[in-house]
Amino acid sequence: MSFILTIFSAIIIFILSQFVLKLILEPIFELKKIMGLISYTLLLFRSKLTNAVADNEVSKEVKTCSSKLLAIYSTIPLYRYLYKIFYLPSYTELLEAARNLNLIHSYMLEGYKEHIKSCNLKIHLPIEISNAIDKIGELLNVTTSYQEETNT
């Protein structure tokens, strides 16, 4: 009887560990990978972004990062309870980072500068993009600049 109980307990423990691994840990690791991808993308294209050089490919990469960020968030059950345990950004911070990525995406589209001029808008794209990049770095706690961080 104790042999059967031992086997049954082992099976239950295995099932629970797989549940935690597949439904919680793997999506969290995937979210961290996406945050790394965002850092990589913003660093890789930093000069084009901060100079506001219109480029549809760069724009597409940034938009993809934004979409993946929110898509992966939605796969993590009980995120509002788990994010503090795993030192992740809150949902509000993820959403704000995605909005800033979408803002950069739209600013980088070819023809956007002409649209701004035709509407007589006073937007300085390099500054706006640089501010959005810095904000994303703060929100996601990722590196988005080659400058040394200062502790304040």
VOBA-1610 file (N, C-alpha, C; in pm, whole numbers, padded with zeros to 5 digits, always signed):
BEGIN
Met+00082-00120+00000Met+00000+00000+00000Met+00086+00127+00000Ser+00194+00127+00081Ser+00280+00246+00085Ser+00353+00264-00048Phe+00381+00155-00119Phe+00445+00162-00249Phe+00354+00236-00348Ile+00227+00205-00348Ile+00130+00270-00437Ile+00116+00418-00400Leu+00113+00447-00271Leu+00102+00585-00224Leu+00225+00666-00267Thr+00343+00605-00260Thr+00466+00671-00302Thr+00463+00702-00452Ile+00422+00607-00531Ile+00413+00627-00676Ile+00309+00734-00708Phe+00196+00728-00644Phe+00090+00827-00666Phe+00139+00967-00628Ser+00209+00979-00516Ser+00264+01109-00473Ser+00366+01161-00574Ala+00451+01073-00624Ala+00550+01113-00724Ala+00483+01164-00851Ile+00377+01098-00893Ile+00304+01141-01012Ile+00240+01277-00990Ile+00179+01298-00875Ile+00116+01426-00843Ile+00221+01538-00840Ile+00335+01512-00778Ile+00442+01612-00772Ile+00493+01644-00912Phe+00509+01542-00994Phe+00554+01563-01132Phe+00455+01649-01209Ile+00328+01619-01197Ile+00224+01695-01267Ile+00223+01840-01221Leu+00231+01862-01091Leu+00232+01999-01038Leu+00356+02076-01083Ser+00471+02009-01083Ser+00593+02078-01125Ser+00586+02113-01274Gln+00529+02026-01356Gln+00514+02056-01498Gln+00414+02170-01519Phe+00311+02172-01437Phe+00212+02281-01443Phe+00281+02415-01417Val+00359+02422-01310Val+00428+02546-01275Val+00529+02582-01385Leu+00601+02484-01433Leu+00703+02509-01535Leu+00641+02561-01664Lys+00541+02491-01716Lys+00484+02524-01848Lys+00392+02646-01844Leu+00316+02662-01738Leu+00218+02770-01736Leu+00267+02899-01670Ile+00373+02890-01591Ile+00419+03010-01522Ile+00563+03044-01559Leu+00656+02953-01535Leu+00797+02985-01553Leu+00837+03008-01699Glu+00796+02921-01789Glu+00834+02939-01929Glu+00781+03069-01989Pro+00655+03107-01965Pro+00610+03238-02016Pro+00686+03356-01953Ile+00723+03344-01825Ile+00800+03451-01761Ile+00938+03462-01825Phe+01002+03349-01852Phe+01131+03352-01921Phe+01116+03410-02061Glu+01006+03380-02126Glu+00981+03434-02261Glu+00963+03586-02254Leu+00894+03635-02151Leu+00878+03779-02133Leu+01014+03846-02112Lys+01097+03784-02032Lys+01232+03838-02011Lys+01312+03840-02142Lys+01293+03737-02225Lys+01360+03734-02355Lys+01313+03849-02443Ile+01182+03875-02441Ile+01127+03985-02521Ile+01181+04119-02471Met+01192+04134-02341Met+01249+04257-02287Met+01394+04272-02332Gly+01467+04162-02338Gly+01603+04165-02391Gly+01605+04200-02539Leu+01508+04147-02613Leu+01497+04178-02756Leu+01469+04327-02777Ile+01386+04384-02692Ile+01356+04528-02700Ile+01484+04608-02677Ser+01559+04572-02574Ser+01686+04638-02547Ser+01779+04626-02667Tyr+01791+04506-02720Tyr+01876+04480-02837Tyr+01834+04566-02956Thr+01706+04568-02985Thr+01655+04643-03100Thr+01680+04793-03084Leu+01652+04846-02966Leu+01670+04990-02945Leu+01818+05028-02946Leu+01905+04940-02898Leu+02048+04968-02904Leu+02102+04955-03046Leu+02058+04851-03117Leu+02105+04826-03253Leu+02072+04943-03346Phe+01951+04994-03334Phe+01905+05101-03424Phe+01909+05238-03358Arg+01983+05252-03248Arg+01984+05376-03171Arg+02017+05498-03258Ser+02118+05488-03342Ser+02157+05606-03422Ser+02047+05644-03521Lys+01987+05546-03586Lys+01877+05577-03679Lys+01758+05635-03603Leu+01728+05576-03487Leu+01613+05621-03410Leu+01632+05763-03358Thr+01747+05790-03297Thr+01767+05922-03237Thr+01792+06031-03340Asn+01823+05992-03462Asn+01834+06091-03570Asn+01705+06100-03651Ala+01607+06019-03614Ala+01475+06017-03678Ala+01487+05996-03829Val+01574+05904-03867Val+01589+05867-04008Val+01478+05769-04042Ala+01384+05811-04124Ala+01270+05726-04158Ala+01317+05595-04219Asp+01265+05486-04166Asp+01304+05353-04213Asp+01192+05256-04178Asn+01123+05207-04279Asn+01009+05118-04254Asn+01051+04986-04191Glu+01171+04937-04221Glu+01218+04811-04161Glu+01241+04828-04011Val+01306+04937-03973Val+01328+04964-03831Val+01194+04983-03762Ser+01106+05055-03827Ser+00972+05077-03773Ser+00900+04945-03749Lys+00913+04854-03844Lys+00849+04722-03831Lys+00909+04643-03715Glu+01040+04648-03698Glu+01106+04578-03587Glu+01055+04629-03453Val+01043+04760-03440Val+00996+04821-03316Val+00851+04781-03289Lys+00768+04783-03392Lys+00627+04744-03379Lys+00616+04597-03337Thr+00701+04512-03394Thr+00700+04370-03359Thr+00733+04351-03211Cys+00831+04426-03163Cys+00867+04418-03020Cys+00749+04456-02932Ser+00679+04561-02969Ser+00563+04606-02892Ser+00455+04498-02887Ser+00427+04439-03002Ser+00323+04336-03010Ser+00361+04213-02928Lys+00486+04171-02939Lys+00531+04053-02865Lys+00526+04077-02714Leu+00559+04197-02672Leu+00559+04229-02530Leu+00422+04206-02468Leu+00319+04259-02532Leu+00184+04244-02477Leu+00129+04103-02500Ala+00169+04039-02608Ala+00122+03903-02635Ala+00175+03806-02530Ile+00302+03818-02496Ile+00361+03729-02396Ile+00301+03758-02259Tyr+00279+03886-02228Tyr+00215+03920-02100Tyr+00084+03844-02084Ser+00007+03838-02189Ser-00126+03776-02180Ser-00120+03625-02159Thr-00004+03563-02177Thr+00007+03419-02156Thr+00044+03381-02013Ile+00073+03479-01930Ile+00116+03450-01793Ile-00004+03460-01699Pro-00050+03346-01645Pro-00163+03351-01553Pro-00121+03416-01420Leu-00211+03486-01360Leu-00189+03550-01230Leu-00072+03649-01231Tyr-00054+03717-01343Tyr+00060+03809-01358Tyr+00059+03917-01250Arg-00058+03967-01217Arg-00066+04077-01121Arg-00015+04037-00983Tyr-00007+03906-00956Tyr+00048+03858-00830Tyr+00194+03815-00845Leu+00230+03769-00962Leu+00363+03711-00983Leu+00471+03813-01019Tyr+00431+03928-01074Tyr+00533+04020-01125Tyr+00627+04069-01016Lys+00579+04087-00895Lys+00665+04132-00786Lys+00763+04023-00744Ile+00717+03900-00744Ile+00802+03787-00705Ile+00919+03772-00801Phe+00894+03790-00931Phe+00996+03770-01033Phe+01061+03901-01080Tyr+01037+04011-01008Tyr+01095+04142-01040Tyr+01067+04183-01184Leu+00942+04173-01222Leu+00899+04210-01356Leu+00825+04344-01351Pro+00814+04412-01463Pro+00735+04535-01466Pro+00587+04505-01445Ser+00516+04600-01389Ser+00371+04583-01371Ser+00303+04589-01508Tyr+00175+04552-01511Tyr+00100+04559-01636Tyr+00098+04702-01690Thr+00079+04798-01601Thr+00076+04939-01641Thr+00208+04980-01706Glu+00319+04933-01650Glu+00450+04966-01707Glu+00470+04897-01842Leu+00424+04773-01854Leu+00433+04703-01983Leu+00351+04775-02089Leu+00231+04816-02052Leu+00143+04886-02146Leu+00203+05020-02188Glu+00259+05093-02093Glu+00321+05222-02125Glu+00444+05202-02214Ala+00522+05098-02188Ala+00638+05069-02274Ala+00591+05034-02415Ala+00485+04955-02426Ala+00431+04920-02558Ala+00381+05044-02631Arg+00319+05135-02559Arg+00273+05260-02620Arg+00391+05342-02672Asn+00497+05349-02594Asn+00616+05423-02639Asn+00681+05356-02759Leu+00682+05224-02762Leu+00734+05153-02880Leu+00648+05184-03002Asn+00517+05187-02985Asn+00427+05220-03096Asn+00446+05365-03142Leu+00475+05453-03048Leu+00502+05592-03082Leu+00628+05601-03169Ile+00733+05531-03126Ile+00856+05528-03205Ile+00828+05469-03343His+00750+05362-03346His+00712+05299-03474His+00651+05401-03569Ser+00555+05477-03520Ser+00488+05572-03609Ser+00582+05685-03652Tyr+00668+05730-03561Tyr+00763+05837-03595Tyr+00863+05792-03701Met+00893+05663-03707Met+00995+05611-03799Met+00940+05576-03937Leu+00810+05581-03954Leu+00752+05549-04084Leu+00792+05653-04188Glu+00820+05606-04307Glu+00853+05698-04416Glu+00731+05785-04445Gly+00754+05913-04456Gly+00645+06006-04483Gly+00588+06072-04359Tyr+00630+06029-04240Tyr+00573+06088-04118Tyr+00620+06233-04100Lys+00746+06262-04132Lys+00796+06400-04119Lys+00715+06495-04208Glu+00686+06449-04329Glu+00608+06532-04421Glu+00466+06553-04366His+00412+06451-04304His+00278+06462-04244His+00279+06567-04133Ile+00381+06566-04051Ile+00391+06664-03942Ile+00399+06806-04000Lys+00481+06822-04103Lys+00495+06954-04165Lys+00364+07000-04227Ser+00293+06909-04293Ser+00167+06947-04357Ser+00060+06984-04256Cys+00070+06931-04135Cys-00027+06963-04029Cys+00019+07079-03941Asn+00135+07136-03974Asn+00192+07246-03895Asn+00211+07210-03748Leu+00250+07086-03722Leu+00276+07042-03585Leu+00420+07074-03548Lys+00443+07111-03425Lys+00577+07143-03376Lys+00629+07026-03292Ile+00669+06920-03358Ile+00724+06802-03290Ile+00867+06785-03335His+00958+06781-03241His+01099+06757-03271His+01123+06607-03255Leu+01118+06536-03367Leu+01121+06389-03365Leu+01241+06330-03293Pro+01364+06375-03317Pro+01477+06313-03246Pro+01463+06320-03093Ile+01417+06432-03043Ile+01400+06446-02898Ile+01286+06357-02849Glu+01175+06356-02921Glu+01061+06272-02882Glu+01099+06124-02880Ile+01172+06081-02982Ile+01213+05940-02990Ile+01312+05908-02879Ser+01408+05996-02856Ser+01506+05975-02750Ser+01438+05966-02613Asn+01341+06053-02588Asn+01266+06048-02462Asn+01188+05918-02449Ala+01128+05873-02559Ala+01052+05747-02557Ala+01145+05628-02529Ile+01263+05629-02589Ile+01359+05521-02566Ile+01401+05518-02419Asp+01432+05635-02364Asp+01471+05642-02223Asp+01358+05594-02132Lys+01236+05632-02164Lys+01120+05592-02084Lys+01102+05440-02089Ile+01119+05380-02205Ile+01108+05235-02219Ile+01213+05167-02131Gly+01335+05219-02132Gly+01440+05164-02048Gly+01404+05167-01901Glu+01346+05279-01857Glu+01302+05292-01717Glu+01189+05195-01685Leu+01089+05190-01771Leu+00971+05109-01745Leu+01002+04960-01740Leu+01087+04914-01831Leu+01118+04771-01839Leu+01246+04734-01764Asn+01315+04835-01714Asn+01442+04814-01645Asn+01541+04740-01734Val+01555+04790-01856Val+01650+04734-01952Val+01742+04846-02002Thr+01855+04807-02056Thr+01951+04903-02110Thr+01906+04947-02249Thr+01895+05078-02267Thr+01856+05131-02397Thr+01953+05238-02445Ser+02063+05254-02373Ser+02162+05356-02407Ser+02301+05302-02376Tyr+02399+05355-02446Tyr+02537+05316-02421Tyr+02602+05403-02313Gln+02524+05492-02254Gln+02577+05577-02148Gln+02577+05501-02016Glu+02673+05537-01932Glu+02682+05475-01801Glu+02568+05524-01713Glu+02510+05432-01638Glu+02400+05469-01549Glu+02455+05543-01428Thr+02381+05644-01384Thr+02419+05717-01264Thr+02324+05679-01153Asn+02378+05660-01035Asn+02296+05626-00919Asn+02257+05754-00849Thr+02127+05785-00851Thr+02079+05906-00784Thr+01987+05870-00673
//
